[in-house]
Structures are given as structure tokens and as C-alpha cells.
Amino acid sequence: MKKVLIITYYWPPSGGAGVQRWLKFAKYLPEFGWQPVILTVDPEYASYPQRDESLLSEVSPECLVFTTKSRELYNFYKLISGKKEVPYGGFANESKEGLFQKASKFLRGNFLLPDPRKGWNKYALKKAAELILEFNIDTVVTTSPPHSTQLIGMMLKLRFKIRWIADLRDPWTDIYYYNQFHHTALARKIDKAYELVVVENADLLITVSEDVKRIFAEKSKLPVAAKTVVIPNGFDEDDFRIKVVPKETKKVITYTGTISEAYEVDSFLDALQSLESELKQQLLIRFVGKVPPSVAQKFTATGLEIELVGYVDHPKSIEYLFRSDILLLVIPKVKNNKGILTGKFFEYLASRKPILAIGPTDGDLAKIIQETKCGQMFDYDDSEGMRHFIPESLNRPVSGNDIAIEYSRKKLTGKLATLLKA
């Protein structure tokens, strides 16, 4: 098989959404004639937001995995702050912003550009050069965030004249929490320059949605859109084989993943409050993942039964989807949110449970929900629509849809393989 070098910071035992995309691509690439050579950070040196040891068993035996050490500034942050976990999602896991947090964000935004994980780059660059020569590799993929990883691809292209594919899972200077880092004008200019170098010099760009493609294309006067391909996240059919799960005594509305104060849920809370008393007594609102105290308090104030499960491994997270009657998904109410197409949506889709989504009704997510008939997207203020949707959707599994299979990880890997051959 022809080999492709994939440089990714997030790899098992890292947990969270960021690791899933290339773990699954690497799983299926051998079926399309490509052997993945993975370069990642040594877990002993990494600063993962979450760990999920269960994902180690999903690494394809046909993958060649190489690790390097790193100099992790986030680990230093943990040490001096006394916290058990590193910040993630724009410090979404830290609800109170004291002086220490404000200073940390300022340092992050002005002295650690593009991001605090750039301490891995010199180690990764050295090892990548060795792998390119050892395996005669002519195609390299860099995936981000962290966006500092893209600079490794840039240096390799300059040195070896290889083909460089940059996979950009999230916006860079347009990410919804970017302004929280209090950049000076100079720091913002430097970061935008890094972003432009990547966008203009990569041989091919891959993004996860049409609107994210637009955001990157508008960065340059060059025809960036012409070399940009959208490959969304998806679901692995192997993760969703029919399984027996515990039967719930209540009707369960589940939200999985991280939620922060940037997620507008007030109208959803109003919809819950306006339900008939008998139905409210039957409901359980369950959060599987990180929930800040301020958000948890909002839900507790409704008087409904709330369950905060916390972070769980990937198989357990999928089990909770099967145990649900409705799945809640919220897009942050921020600028450029039309292109936010979260990985967890596709796992929601695969579970065939009705999806109550809140966000821009003209965004990329709304289009897929409409075409797959898996639920409904509501505007942030449409509490009335949500109030009707909840009782109508309880105990009503989503019927199978042939369009949904287009988002299987295997199908999407086939699209990636076509790009690698081009």
C-alpha cells in the first residue's frame, strides 16, 4: 500500500471530539489502498483536555504510529493553577474568570501564537523529516486544531517539496471564542499572517462544512475555494450496531459534549417550563459531558429532574444516545456560526433518535437535518416550536434514511482516498 503521513496532535488515548475524525479515517484508509503513518505527541508529554483509553483498541493494526516528546505549556498552567484539567473550548471548562484566568488568556492570546501547543512543533518536525525519508512519503496531511500543527506541514513542504494537505476542522481566527484571548493589534496581525500562509500555501485544504470553507476562502485574494474540499465529520457504523441498553423509567432528553455560557438555551428552558405538568414529571434532562455550574443552575431552576453524568468514554457516550428519547444540540449564538457542524451531530443522526437542534435555521447543520429528516432546527427564540416538538417526538424513533449513510466514516474515507490519489 502507498503510505501517507498524517500529523495529528489528538490521537488515542486522547479523548473528545477532535480525535475521532482521523482515528476513523485511519481505520478505513487501508481498504482504499493507503497505509496511514501517524505522527503524534507522546501521551506522557501531551496536554489532553480529556483522555479516553477505550479508543486505543480502535487504532487499526495497519497504522504505523510514531510519537515524540513535547514541551507543553498547558501542563505548566495545570501545575501553577492547581487544576486537574487543561483549558479547552475557549476556557469553557472554567466558569469563574478571576485575575489568574484573565492573565492566562492574555498570555495565551499574545505570547503563545498560534496556540500553546506549538511546543510540539520542533520535535514533530524532526521526526516527520525522518519518516518522509524512511518511507519515501510524498503526501503529508496536517490536521488542526491545534493550528500550530499546520506550520509543521508548511515547513515540510518547503524542505521536501512534498504534497501538503491541510485539514482544518475548525475556523482559526474566526473561532467563536477567539476574542476571549484579548489579542493586541500586533498579536492579531501575526496570527492572521500564520493563517494566511497556511491557506495560500497548502496544496489542498479540507474543511468540515461549506461555511467554514467560505471563511477560509475569503482570507486570500488567491482562488483558495478552488482547492478546498468539504469532508464533514461522520459516524462509524461499527459503533452503532444494535445493542441492548438499560431501560429508562423516564422520558430522557440528552445533551452530550461540552456546553458553555455561549450556548443560548433560555428559549428551550421556557419550552420545558410550558409543558403540561404530567409530562414534566415524566422528563429527565441528562447532560453527558462538561457543564459549567452557571448553566447547570439554569436547568435546575426549572424544577425538572436534571442529571449531570460528566465525561465518559466513547462507547458509554453512545450508550447514552440509545437510552434517550430526544437528543438536544445547541449551536453557540456567535458570529460565523452557520458553518458549525459538530461531530456529535452525526452520532446523533446514527442513533436514529429525534434531534432538537437550536441554532441558525439557514446554516449547514439545518440543511442536513432537513435532508435527512432526523429532527428539526429551531431559531434561538422559537420556544413555541420547541414546546410542540418535544411531546410530538417522544417515543418516535427516526426512520431509516438512505441519505444519512452518506455520512458514514467509511463512505467519507472513500472521498478522502480519492483526494489522496489526485
C-alpha positions in Angstrom: 0.0 0.0 0.0 1.1 3.6 -0.6 1.9 5.4 2.6 0.5 8.8 3.7 1.9 10.7 6.7 -0.8 12.1 9.0 0.4 14.6 11.6 -2.2 15.0 14.4 -1.8 16.2 17.9 -5.0 14.4 19.1 -4.7 10.6 19.0 -5.7 7.9 21.5 -5.5 7.9 24.4 -6.7 11.5 23.8 -10.5 11.7 24.2 -13.0 14.2 23.0 -14.4 15.1 19.5 -11.0 16.1 18.0 -9.6 12.6 18.0 -12.4 10.9 16.2 -12.0 12.3 12.7 -8.6 10.9 11.9 -8.9 7.9 14.0 -11.7 6.8 11.8 -10.1 7.9 8.6 -7.0 5.8 9.5 -9.2 2.9 10.3 -10.7 2.7 6.8 -7.9 4.1 4.6 -6.2 0.6 4.2 -9.4 -0.6 2.5 -8.8 2.1 -0.2 -5.1 1.2 -0.7 -3.5 3.6 1.7 -1.4 2.8 4.8 -1.5 5.6 7.4 1.7 6.6 9.1 0.6 8.5 12.2 2.8 11.1 13.9 1.5 12.3 17.2 2.6 13.5 20.6 3.7 11.1 23.3 0.9 10.8 25.8 3.4 11.2 28.6 4.1 14.7 27.4 0.7 15.7 25.9 -1.8 18.1 27.5 -5.1 16.4 26.5 -8.3 18.1 27.7 -9.7 14.6 28.1 -8.4 11.0 28.0 -10.3 8.0 26.7 -8.3 4.8 27.0 -11.1 2.9 25.2 -10.1 4.5 21.9 -6.7 2.7 21.9 -8.5 -0.5 20.9 -9.8 1.3 17.8 -6.4 2.0 16.3 -6.1 0.0 13.2 -3.3 -2.6 13.3 -2.3 -1.5 9.8 -1.4 2.0 11.2 2.2 2.8 11.8 2.1 5.1 14.9 5.1 7.2 15.9 5.3 9.6 18.9 7.6 12.4 20.1 8.0 14.3 23.2 6.8 17.9 23.5 7.2 21.0 25.7 3.6 21.6 26.9 2.8 25.0 28.4 -0.7 23.9 29.3 0.8 21.3 31.7 2.7 24.2 33.3 -0.7 26.0 33.6 -2.2 23.0 35.4 0.8 23.0 37.8 0.6 26.6 38.9 -3.2 26.8 38.9 -3.7 23.6 40.8 -6.4 22.5 38.3 -6.9 18.9 37.3 -7.5 19.6 33.6 -6.2 22.0 31.0 -8.4 24.7 29.5 -10.4 23.8 26.3 -13.0 25.3 24.1 -12.1 28.9 24.9 -11.8 28.0 28.6 -15.3 26.6 28.5 -14.5 24.3 31.4 -13.7 27.3 33.7 -16.8 29.1 34.8 -15.3 31.8 37.0 -12.9 34.3 35.4 -10.6 35.6 38.1 -7.4 37.6 37.8 -5.4 34.5 37.1 -7.7 33.3 34.3 -7.7 36.8 32.7 -3.9 37.0 32.8 -3.7 33.4 31.4 -6.0 34.3 28.5 -3.9 37.4 27.7 -0.7 35.5 27.7 -2.3 32.8 25.6 -3.5 35.4 23.0 -0.4 37.5 22.8 2.7 35.4 23.5 1.7 31.8 22.5 0.8 32.1 18.9 -0.8 30.4 17.2 -1.5 28.3 20.3 0.1 26.9 23.5 0.8 23.5 21.8 3.4 24.9 19.4 6.0 23.4 21.8 5.4 20.1 20.0 6.4 21.5 16.6 10.2 21.2 16.7 10.0 17.6 17.9 7.3 16.7 15.4 9.2 18.4 12.5 12.4 16.4 13.2 10.5 13.1 13.3 8.4 13.9 10.3 11.5 14.5 8.2 12.9 11.1 9.3 9.6 9.4 8.4 9.4 11.1 4.9 12.9 9.8 4.1 12.4 6.3 5.6 9.1 5.5 3.9 9.6 7.6 0.7 6.4 9.6 1.5 5.2 12.2 -0.9 1.9 13.3 0.7 1.6 14.7 4.2 -1.7 15.6 6.0 -1.8 18.0 8.9 -5.0 18.3 10.9 -5.9 21.1 13.4 -6.7 22.4 15.9 -4.2 22.9 17.4 -3.5 25.2 14.4 0.2 25.3 15.2 0.3 21.8 13.7 -0.3 23.3 10.3 3.0 25.1 10.5 4.7 21.7 10.6 3.2 21.0 7.2 4.4 24.3 5.8 8.0 23.6 6.9 7.9 20.1 5.4 6.6 21.4 2.1 9.4 24.0 1.9 12.0 21.4 2.7 10.9 18.3 0.8 8.6 19.7 -1.9 6.0 17.2 -0.9 2.3 17.4 -1.4 0.7 19.0 1.7 -2.9 18.7 2.6 -4.2 20.9 5.5 -7.3 19.6 7.2 -8.9 22.5 9.1 -11.6 21.1 11.5 -12.4 24.5 13.0 -12.0 28.1 12.0 -8.7 29.7 13.1 -9.0 33.5 13.8 -12.8 33.3 13.4 -13.5 30.6 16.1 -16.3 31.8 18.3 -14.2 32.2 21.4 -11.3 33.9 19.7 -11.9 37.4 21.2 -11.7 35.9 24.8 -7.9 35.9 24.4 -7.6 39.7 24.4 -5.2 39.9 21.5 -3.3 43.2 20.9 -3.4 44.5 17.3 0.1 43.2 16.7 -0.7 39.7 18.0 -3.9 39.5 15.9 -1.9 40.6 12.8 0.7 37.8 13.5 -1.9 35.2 14.0 -3.7 36.2 10.8 -0.4 36.0 8.9 0.1 32.4 10.1 -3.4 31.6 9.0 -2.9 33.2 5.5 0.4 31.4 5.0 -1.3 28.0 5.6 -4.4 28.8 3.5 -2.4 30.0 0.5 0.4 27.5 0.5 -1.2 24.2 1.2 -1.7 22.2 -1.9 -5.2 21.2 -0.8 -7.5 22.3 2.0 -10.1 20.2 3.7 -12.8 21.6 5.9 -15.9 20.2 7.6 -18.7 22.5 6.2 -19.5 24.8 3.4 -19.5 27.9 5.5 -16.1 27.1 7.1 -14.9 26.7 3.5 -16.2 30.2 2.8 -14.5 31.7 5.8 -11.0 30.4 4.8 -11.6 31.3 1.1 -12.3 34.9 2.0 -8.9 35.2 3.7 -7.0 35.5 0.4 -7.2 37.1 -2.9 -6.0 33.8 -4.4 -8.5 31.2 -5.6 -8.5 29.3 -2.4 -12.0 28.0 -2.8 -10.9 26.0 -5.9 -8.5 23.9 -3.9 -10.8 23.5 -0.8 -12.9 20.3 -0.4 -15.6 19.8 2.2 -15.5 16.4 4.0 -17.7 16.6 7.1 -17.4 14.6 10.2 -19.5 11.5 10.3 -20.4 8.3 12.2 -18.8 4.9 12.3 -21.4 2.2 11.6 -19.4 -0.2 13.8 -20.1 2.0 16.8 -23.9 1.7 16.3 -24.5 -2.0 15.9 -27.8 -2.8 17.7 -27.0 -3.2 21.4 -29.1 -3.9 24.5 -29.2 -0.9 26.8 -30.8 -0.4 30.2 -34.4 0.7 30.0 -35.1 4.1 31.5 -38.0 4.8 33.8 -38.5 8.4 32.5 -38.6 10.1 29.1 -35.0 11.3 28.6 -33.7 14.4 26.7 -29.9 14.1 26.4 -27.2 16.5 25.6 -23.7 15.1 25.0 -20.4 17.0 24.9 -19.3 20.4 26.2 -21.7 23.2 26.8 -20.8 26.7 27.9 -22.4 30.1 28.6 -22.1 31.0 24.9 -24.8 28.4 24.2 -28.2 30.1 24.2 -30.7 27.8 25.9 -33.2 30.3 27.5 -36.0 29.6 25.0 -35.5 25.8 25.4 -35.9 26.3 29.2 -39.1 28.3 28.5 -40.4 25.5 26.3 -39.7 23.0 29.1 -41.5 25.1 31.7 -44.6 25.5 29.4 -45.1 21.7 29.0 -48.0 20.1 30.8 -47.4 19.2 34.4 -47.9 15.5 33.9 -45.3 15.4 31.1 -42.8 17.5 33.1 -42.9 14.9 35.9 -42.0 12.2 33.4 -39.0 14.0 32.0 -35.3 13.7 32.8 -32.8 16.1 31.3 -29.4 14.4 31.1 -26.0 16.0 30.3 -23.2 13.7 29.3 -20.0 15.9 29.4 -18.7 19.1 30.9 -21.4 21.5 32.2 -20.4 24.8 33.9 -22.2 25.5 37.2 -23.9 28.6 35.8 -25.5 26.5 33.0 -26.4 23.6 35.4 -28.1 26.1 37.7 -30.3 27.4 34.9 -31.7 23.9 34.3 -32.0 23.1 37.9 -34.1 26.2 38.4 -36.8 24.7 36.1 -37.7 22.2 38.8 -37.3 19.3 36.3 -35.1 16.4 37.2 -31.6 17.0 35.9 -28.7 14.5 35.7 -25.1 15.6 35.3 -23.2 12.5 34.2 -19.9 14.2 33.4 -17.3 13.0 30.9 -17.5 9.3 29.8 -15.6 7.2 27.3 -16.9 7.0 23.7 -18.7 3.7 23.9 -20.5 4.8 27.1 -21.5 8.1 25.4 -23.1 6.2 22.5 -24.9 4.0 25.0 -26.5 7.2 26.5 -27.7 8.1 23.0 -29.6 4.8 22.7 -31.1 5.4 26.1 -32.6 8.7 25.1 -35.9 9.7 23.6 -34.8 13.1 22.3 -31.3 14.5 21.6 -30.5 18.1 22.3 -28.0 20.0 20.2 -27.1 23.7 20.6 -25.0 25.9 18.3 -23.4 28.9 20.0 -25.1 32.2 19.2 -22.0 33.8 17.8 -20.7 35.3 14.6 -20.0 32.9 11.7 -22.0 30.1 13.4 -23.6 28.9 10.1 -20.7 26.6 9.4 -20.6 24.9 12.9 -21.2 21.2 12.1 -20.3 19.3 15.2 -19.0 15.7 15.1 -21.6 14.7 17.7 -24.4 15.6 15.3 -23.5 12.7 13.1 -23.5 10.3 16.0 -26.9 11.7 17.0 -28.0 11.0 13.4 -26.8 7.4 13.6 -28.7 6.7 16.8 -32.0 7.4 15.0 -33.4 9.4 17.8 -35.3 12.7 17.2 -32.9 15.7 17.3 -34.0 19.0 18.8 -31.4 21.5 17.4 -31.1 25.2 18.3 -29.1 27.5 16.0 -29.2 29.3 12.7 -32.0 28.0 10.6 -30.2 28.8 7.4 -26.9 27.2 8.4 -25.1 24.0 7.2 -26.5 21.9 10.1 -30.1 23.0 9.3 -29.7 21.8 5.7 -28.5 18.3 6.7 -31.3 18.0 9.4 -33.8 18.8 6.7 -32.4 16.5 4.1 -32.1 13.5 6.5 -35.4 14.2 8.3 -33.7 13.4 11.6 -35.3 16.2 13.6 -35.8 20.0 13.5 -33.6 23.1 13.7 -35.2 25.9 15.8 -34.2 29.5 16.0 -32.9 30.7 19.4 -36.2 32.4 20.2 -38.6 29.7 19.0 -39.7 28.4 22.4 -43.2 27.8 21.0 -41.9 25.5 18.2 -39.8 23.5 20.7 -42.8 23.2 23.1 -44.7 21.4 20.3 -41.7 19.3 19.1 -41.0 17.7 22.5 -44.3 15.8 23.1 -44.6 15.0 19.4 -41.2 13.4 19.2 -41.1 11.4 22.4 -41.1 7.7 21.7 -40.8 8.3 17.9 -37.6 6.9 16.5 -36.3 8.5 13.3 -37.0 6.2 10.3 -34.0 5.0 8.3 -32.9 7.4 5.6 -30.6 6.5 2.7 -29.1 10.0 2.7 -27.8 9.5 6.2 -25.4 6.7 5.1 -23.6 9.3 3.0 -22.1 10.5 6.3 -20.7 7.1 7.4 -17.0 7.2 8.2 -16.2 4.6 5.6 -18.0 6.5 2.9 -16.2 9.7 3.8 -12.9 7.9 3.9 -13.5 6.9 0.3 -13.8 10.6 -0.6 -10.6 11.3 1.2 -8.8 8.5 -0.6 -9.9 9.9 -4.0 -8.2 13.2 -3.0 -5.0 11.4 -2.0 -4.8 9.8 -5.4 -5.4 13.0 -7.3 
